[in-house]
Amino acid sequence: MWEIEFSQQAGNYAVDSHPYNEDVLTAIMNLTQSSNGLPNMGNVQQLEEWCVWEIARHTVVYEIDEFGHMLYIWIIKPL
């Protein structure tokens, strides 16, 4: 199981755009259940520990910290 931490920008978007962004937030929370920190839906590109994920009409940029079992959500932007 993974823990999730949001950057200030991503956290502000999550709060300020609710409930219109509920689908992408649900998808992000579902990442906590993945075995490797990678999503099982949407389009994801991975470069080392960085991921760019297109899901629910949004782009999510996040970092996987395997040692700390953390997912750092840096950016959430609508497409």
C-alpha positions, 0 to 999 in steps of 0.5 A, a space after each residue: 500500500 502506498 501513501 500519497 502526498 500532494 504538492 501545494 499546487 496539486 493540493 490547491 487544485 484538488 480542493 478548489 476544483 472539487 467536485 468537478 475533479 472527483 474522477 481524477 481524485 478517485 483515480 489518484 486515491 486508487 493508486 494507493 492499492 497498486 503493487 508498484 505505484 503504477 495505474 492499471 487504467 489510463 495512459 501512463 508514461 514512466 521515466 525512472 521514478 517520474 510518471 505522466 498519467 492521463 486519466 479522467 480528462 486530466 494530466 497527473 505528474 507524480 513521483 514514485 518513492 519506492 523506499 518510502 512507499 510514497 507517491 508524490 503528486 506534483 501536478 494535476 492539470 485538466 486536458 
